[in-house]
Amino acid sequence: MSRFVFTIFAVLASLCVYAMARESRQVGNVQCNLARLAIVSNLSKTNKAVGAIDTTDATVASAVTAAQTGLDGADAGIKTIATSLFSGKAADPAARDQVGKGLTDAMTALNGITNSTDTNVAAAIKSLTKAIGNGEDVVSTCK
């Protein structure tokens, strides 16, 4: 009887086993995923602050447009990486470079706004600085 029960148990257990992917999905550990969530959150805050900057001055308006373009590029890179991760494929290294370039371009544009007293400029720089730090955390913890 015990052999029969063991055989039934073994068959049922084998039916519950799923095939594993041959490549790692790069889903990451808890720290990695927290860093990913933090960069997305801080980019959202940055976008909100940049969108609220007073653009009546032409120089400020130009810098805001450049910052938004950089943020859009970073966002597109993050979406590409997320799509790869959720489809089980390795993320394209060019997407990570795109995120870095977008963040750098946005920071350069925001740092160029020197003739504004708008508190949204400081808020955007603060949240973008955090997002850049989060991006560095993603690179160091998500392997």
C-alpha positions as CSV (number, residue, x, y, z in Angstrom):
1,M,0.0,0.0,0.0
2,S,2.8,2.4,0.9
3,R,4.4,1.9,-2.6
4,F,1.1,2.7,-4.2
5,V,0.6,5.9,-2.2
6,F,4.2,6.9,-2.9
7,T,3.7,6.3,-6.7
8,I,0.5,8.3,-6.7
9,F,2.2,11.1,-4.8
10,A,5.2,11.1,-7.2
11,V,3.0,11.3,-10.2
12,L,1.0,14.1,-8.8
13,A,4.1,16.0,-7.8
14,S,5.6,15.6,-11.2
15,L,2.4,17.1,-12.8
16,C,2.9,20.2,-10.6
17,V,6.4,20.9,-11.9
18,Y,6.7,23.7,-14.4
19,A,9.4,24.1,-17.1
20,M,11.9,26.8,-16.2
21,A,13.0,29.4,-18.7
22,R,16.5,28.8,-20.0
23,E,17.5,32.4,-19.5
24,S,17.1,34.4,-16.4
25,R,14.3,37.0,-16.6
26,Q,16.4,39.5,-14.7
27,V,13.4,40.1,-12.4
28,G,15.8,41.0,-9.6
29,N,15.8,40.8,-5.9
30,V,13.9,43.0,-3.5
31,Q,16.5,45.8,-3.4
32,C,16.7,45.8,-7.2
33,N,12.9,46.0,-7.5
34,L,12.7,48.8,-4.9
35,A,15.3,50.8,-6.8
36,R,13.3,50.3,-10.0
37,L,10.1,51.4,-8.3
38,A,11.9,54.5,-6.9
39,I,13.3,55.6,-10.2
40,V,9.9,55.4,-11.8
41,S,8.3,57.3,-8.8
42,N,11.0,60.0,-8.8
43,L,10.7,60.5,-12.6
44,S,7.0,60.9,-12.2
45,K,7.6,63.6,-9.6
46,T,10.1,65.3,-11.8
47,N,7.7,65.3,-14.8
48,K,5.0,66.8,-12.6
49,A,7.4,69.6,-11.3
50,V,8.8,70.3,-14.8
51,G,5.2,70.6,-16.1
52,A,4.4,73.2,-13.5
53,I,7.4,75.4,-14.2
54,D,6.4,78.9,-15.3
55,T,7.4,79.2,-19.0
56,T,6.6,82.8,-19.7
57,D,10.3,83.5,-20.1
58,A,11.6,82.2,-23.5
59,T,14.8,80.9,-22.1
60,V,13.0,79.0,-19.3
61,A,10.5,77.6,-21.8
62,S,13.4,76.3,-24.0
63,A,15.1,74.7,-21.0
64,V,11.8,73.1,-19.9
65,T,11.2,71.7,-23.4
66,A,14.7,70.2,-23.4
67,A,14.2,68.8,-19.9
68,Q,10.9,67.2,-21.0
69,T,12.6,65.7,-24.1
70,G,15.2,64.2,-21.8
71,L,12.6,62.8,-19.4
72,D,10.7,61.4,-22.3
73,G,13.8,59.6,-23.6
74,A,14.5,58.2,-20.1
75,D,10.9,57.1,-19.8
76,A,11.0,55.4,-23.2
77,G,14.2,53.5,-22.2
78,I,12.6,52.4,-18.9
79,K,9.5,51.1,-20.8
80,T,11.8,49.2,-23.2
81,I,13.6,47.6,-20.2
82,A,10.3,46.7,-18.4
83,T,8.9,45.2,-21.6
84,S,12.0,43.0,-22.0
85,L,11.9,41.9,-18.3
86,F,8.2,41.0,-18.4
87,S,8.6,39.1,-21.6
88,G,11.4,37.0,-20.2
89,K,14.1,38.5,-22.5
90,A,17.4,40.1,-21.6
91,A,17.1,43.9,-21.5
92,D,18.9,45.7,-24.3
93,P,22.0,47.6,-23.0
94,A,21.1,50.4,-25.4
95,A,17.9,51.1,-23.4
96,R,20.0,51.6,-20.2
97,D,22.2,54.0,-22.1
98,Q,19.0,55.8,-23.3
99,V,17.8,56.2,-19.7
100,G,21.2,57.6,-18.7
101,K,21.3,60.0,-21.6
102,G,17.7,61.2,-20.9
103,L,18.4,61.8,-17.2
104,T,21.7,63.7,-18.0
105,D,20.0,65.8,-20.7
106,A,17.1,66.7,-18.4
107,M,19.5,67.6,-15.5
108,T,21.6,69.8,-17.9
109,A,18.5,71.6,-19.1
110,L,17.2,72.2,-15.5
111,N,20.6,73.4,-14.3
112,G,20.5,75.9,-17.1
113,I,17.5,77.7,-15.6
114,T,19.2,80.3,-13.6
115,N,16.9,83.3,-14.0
116,S,13.8,81.8,-12.4
117,T,12.6,81.9,-8.8
118,D,9.9,79.3,-9.5
119,T,10.1,76.7,-6.7
120,N,9.1,74.0,-9.2
121,V,12.6,74.3,-10.7
122,A,14.2,73.3,-7.4
123,A,11.6,70.6,-6.9
124,A,12.3,69.1,-10.3
125,I,16.1,69.2,-9.7
126,K,15.6,67.6,-6.3
127,S,13.5,64.7,-7.6
128,L,15.6,64.2,-10.7
129,T,18.7,64.0,-8.5
130,K,17.0,61.3,-6.6
131,A,16.0,59.5,-9.8
132,I,19.6,59.5,-11.0
133,G,20.7,58.0,-7.6
134,N,17.9,55.4,-8.1
135,G,19.3,54.6,-11.5
136,E,22.7,54.1,-10.1
137,D,21.2,51.8,-7.5
138,V,19.5,49.8,-10.3
139,V,22.8,49.4,-12.1
140,S,24.6,48.2,-8.9
141,T,21.9,45.9,-7.4
142,C,20.1,44.4,-10.5
143,K,22.5,41.9,-11.9
